[in-house]
Amino acid sequence: MAVALTAAGIDNARFEARLLLVHASGLTIEQLVARGTDAVPVAVAEAARALTARRVRREPMAYILGEREFWGLPFKVTPAVLVPRPDSETVIEAALSLLPERERAWRILDLGLGSGCLLLTLLREYPMAHGVGLEASPAALAVAQANAEGLGVAGRAALRAGDWREPGWLDGLGGPFDLVVSNPPYIETAALDRLMPEVQAFEPRLALDGGSDGLAAYRTIAAAGPKLVTSGGFLVVEGGEGQIPEISALFSRAGLRPLAPWKDLGGIERVVAAGN
């Protein structure tokens, strides 16, 4: 398995091979190690080969395993949603620093819900909060609903179908909100086909394509910001490398007050917040 993954140009091939074998066998890593000298059952070997073939084609590991950890929580993922990334945890860090009172009944909105990793994580961190999630893809909405139920926050999460590219998308959201978060599409359309294979060939283009300059969604969100965010509340968004100054300028022109950006673990300015 590791040899095939290495030949396909995949980093950490031995680690990924072990994960695939764990998934194929239904055992834990500890159980696998304990049985290291045992013969591999035929059914497990066949399942492992099939999983390896998928990874060799550069299908994201999260789609193969059906799950990805985010903020220490397990999230179900399918090709209908972006794979949650550590960079996006910066949104959670920013939100928690801006609204430090964990027991307040905050009202939270997530624009472009996807797997639900942002909204549902925040509902776990704020046990008295209620949230609304807006998602254009019915398949993604179903994934988010399953995650809300699995994480025990479904009773505080209203997940709704809606598309900010369509007129009237604000209707029925029930704002304003104390906190609005979003990880919108921010890849320039012309750059989509140059992305790494796992992203370009497998992740949903709707969640990636940010228009000709990558900023189409931010213009829409900025224009709606003053209506969506309460006085004293915050809009917190993730952006691509090098985009944060332009996003901040969009927010400022909309009458919002941008704050100093937050950097991700790689030291890249990743998140900008704006107050109303």
C-alpha positions in Angstrom: 0.0 0.0 0.0 2.7 2.5 1.0 4.7 1.7 -2.1 1.7 2.5 -4.4 0.9 5.7 -2.5 4.5 6.8 -2.7 4.6 6.1 -6.4 1.5 8.3 -6.8 3.4 11.2 -5.2 1.5 11.2 -2.0 3.3 12.5 1.1 3.2 10.6 4.4 2.5 7.4 2.4 3.2 5.0 5.3 0.9 7.0 7.6 -1.9 7.1 5.1 -1.5 3.4 4.3 -2.0 2.6 8.0 -5.2 4.8 8.1 -6.5 2.9 5.0 -5.8 -0.5 6.6 -7.5 0.6 9.8 -10.6 1.6 7.8 -10.5 -1.6 5.8 -10.1 -3.9 8.8 -12.4 -2.1 11.3 -9.6 -2.4 13.9 -7.9 0.4 15.8 -4.3 1.2 15.2 -3.4 -0.5 18.5 -5.2 -3.6 17.5 -3.4 -3.7 14.1 0.0 -3.3 15.8 -0.9 -6.2 18.2 -1.8 -8.4 15.3 1.2 -7.3 13.2 2.4 -10.9 12.5 -1.1 -12.3 11.7 -2.1 -13.1 8.1 -4.4 -10.4 6.6 -7.9 -11.8 5.9 -8.7 -11.9 2.2 -11.7 -9.6 2.5 -9.6 -7.1 4.4 -6.8 -7.3 1.8 -9.3 -6.7 -1.0 -10.9 -3.8 0.8 -7.5 -2.2 1.4 -6.5 -2.6 -2.2 -9.7 -0.9 -3.3 -9.2 2.0 -0.9 -5.6 2.4 -2.0 -6.7 2.6 -5.6 -9.0 5.4 -4.7 -6.2 7.3 -2.9 -3.8 6.7 -5.8 -6.3 8.5 -8.0 -5.8 11.4 -5.5 -9.2 11.2 -4.0 -9.0 13.1 -0.7 -8.4 10.8 2.3 -11.4 12.4 4.1 -13.8 11.3 1.4 -12.4 7.8 1.5 -12.7 7.6 5.3 -16.0 9.6 5.3 -14.8 11.7 8.2 -12.5 14.6 9.1 -11.6 16.0 12.5 -12.1 19.7 13.0 -11.5 21.5 16.3 -11.2 18.1 17.9 -14.7 17.1 16.7 -15.6 14.4 14.2 -17.3 15.7 11.0 -18.9 13.5 8.4 -17.7 14.5 4.9 -18.7 13.5 1.4 -17.8 15.0 -2.0 -20.7 17.3 -1.6 -18.7 19.4 0.9 -15.3 20.9 1.2 -12.9 18.9 3.4 -12.6 20.9 6.7 -9.1 22.3 7.0 -7.0 23.4 10.0 -6.7 26.9 8.4 -10.5 27.3 9.0 -10.0 26.8 12.7 -8.7 30.3 12.7 -12.3 31.5 12.2 -13.2 29.7 15.5 -10.3 31.3 17.3 -11.2 34.7 16.1 -14.9 34.3 17.1 -14.1 33.0 20.6 -11.8 36.0 21.2 -14.4 38.5 20.0 -17.3 37.0 22.0 -15.6 35.6 25.1 -18.8 35.1 27.2 -19.4 31.4 26.6 -22.8 31.2 28.4 -24.5 34.0 26.5 -27.4 33.1 24.2 -25.6 34.4 21.1 -27.3 34.3 17.7 -25.0 33.0 15.0 -25.2 32.8 11.2 -23.0 30.7 8.9 -23.1 31.7 5.2 -22.0 28.8 3.0 -22.5 26.1 5.6 -20.8 23.1 3.9 -20.2 20.3 6.4 -21.3 22.7 9.2 -17.8 22.7 10.7 -17.9 26.4 11.6 -21.4 26.8 12.9 -21.7 23.5 14.7 -18.3 23.9 16.4 -19.4 27.4 17.6 -22.6 25.9 18.9 -20.6 23.4 20.9 -18.4 26.2 22.3 -21.4 28.4 23.1 -23.9 26.0 24.8 -26.7 28.6 25.0 -26.3 29.9 21.5 -28.6 29.3 18.5 -27.5 29.3 14.9 -28.7 29.5 11.4 -26.8 28.0 8.5 -27.4 28.9 4.8 -26.3 26.5 2.1 -27.0 26.4 -1.6 -26.4 22.7 -2.1 -29.1 20.2 -0.9 -26.5 17.4 -0.7 -24.2 19.6 1.5 -27.2 20.6 3.6 -27.9 16.9 4.3 -24.3 16.4 5.4 -24.5 19.3 7.8 -27.8 18.1 9.2 -26.2 14.7 9.9 -23.3 16.4 11.6 -25.6 18.6 13.7 -27.4 15.5 15.0 -24.1 13.6 15.6 -22.7 16.5 17.6 -25.8 16.9 19.6 -26.6 20.5 18.5 -29.4 19.9 16.0 -32.0 21.4 18.4 -30.1 24.8 18.3 -29.3 24.8 14.6 -31.7 25.9 11.9 -30.1 24.7 8.6 -31.7 26.3 5.5 -31.4 26.0 1.7 -30.5 29.3 0.2 -28.1 30.9 -2.3 -26.5 34.4 -1.8 -26.2 34.7 -5.6 -30.0 34.9 -5.9 -32.2 37.9 -5.2 -34.0 37.9 -1.8 -31.5 35.5 -0.1 -31.7 37.6 3.1 -35.4 37.0 3.4 -36.3 34.7 6.2 -32.9 34.4 7.9 -34.3 36.1 11.0 -31.4 38.5 11.5 -29.6 40.5 12.7 -27.1 38.2 14.4 -24.4 38.7 17.0 -21.9 36.8 14.9 -21.8 36.0 11.2 -19.1 33.6 10.0 -18.2 32.4 6.5 -15.6 30.5 4.6 -16.9 31.5 1.1 -15.4 30.5 -2.3 -12.3 32.5 -2.9 -10.3 30.9 -5.7 -10.1 32.8 -8.9 -12.0 31.0 -11.6 -9.0 30.9 -13.9 -6.9 29.2 -11.2 -9.3 26.3 -10.4 -7.7 23.9 -12.9 -4.3 24.6 -11.4 -5.2 23.4 -7.9 -3.7 20.2 -6.5 -5.5 17.1 -7.8 -7.3 16.3 -4.6 -9.0 19.7 -4.7 -9.4 20.3 -8.4 -10.8 16.9 -9.3 -12.9 16.1 -6.3 -14.0 19.0 -4.1 -17.2 20.8 -5.1 -16.5 23.7 -7.5 -19.4 25.7 -6.1 -17.5 26.0 -2.8 -14.3 27.0 -4.5 -15.1 29.3 -7.4 -14.8 32.9 -6.2 -15.3 34.6 -9.6 -12.8 36.3 -11.8 -10.9 37.9 -8.9 -11.9 35.5 -6.1 -13.8 38.2 -4.3 -17.4 37.9 -5.6 -18.8 36.3 -2.5 -17.2 38.9 -0.2 -18.8 41.8 -2.1 -22.2 40.2 -1.5 -21.5 39.5 2.2 -20.1 43.0 2.7 -23.1 44.6 1.2 -25.4 42.6 3.5 -23.2 43.0 6.5 -24.8 46.1 8.1 -28.2 44.4 7.9 -27.0 41.0 9.1 -24.9 42.0 12.1 -26.2 43.5 15.3 -24.8 46.8 16.7 -21.8 45.5 18.6 -21.7 42.3 16.7 -19.1 40.9 14.3 -18.7 39.5 10.8 -15.8 36.9 10.6 -14.6 35.5 7.3 -11.8 33.3 6.0 -9.9 34.5 3.0 -7.2 33.3 0.6 -3.5 34.2 0.8 -3.1 37.8 0.0 -6.8 38.6 -0.1 -7.3 39.9 3.4 -6.4 43.6 2.7 -8.9 43.7 -0.2 -11.6 42.0 1.9 -11.0 44.5 4.7 -11.4 47.4 2.2 -14.7 45.9 1.0 -16.0 45.7 4.6 -14.9 49.3 5.3 -16.6 50.7 2.2 -19.8 48.9 3.3 -19.7 50.8 6.6 -18.3 48.0 8.8 -15.2 48.4 11.0 -12.5 45.9 10.0 -10.1 44.6 12.7 -6.5 43.5 12.5 -6.4 40.1 10.8 -5.8 36.7 12.4 -3.0 34.5 11.0 -3.2 30.8 10.5 -0.6 28.2 11.8 1.5 28.9 8.7 1.7 32.6 9.6 -0.6 33.7 6.7 -3.2 36.3 7.2 -6.3 34.1 7.0 -9.2 35.7 8.8 -10.6 39.2 9.0 -13.4 40.3 11.3 -15.4 43.5 11.1 -17.7 45.1 13.7 -21.0 46.8 13.0 
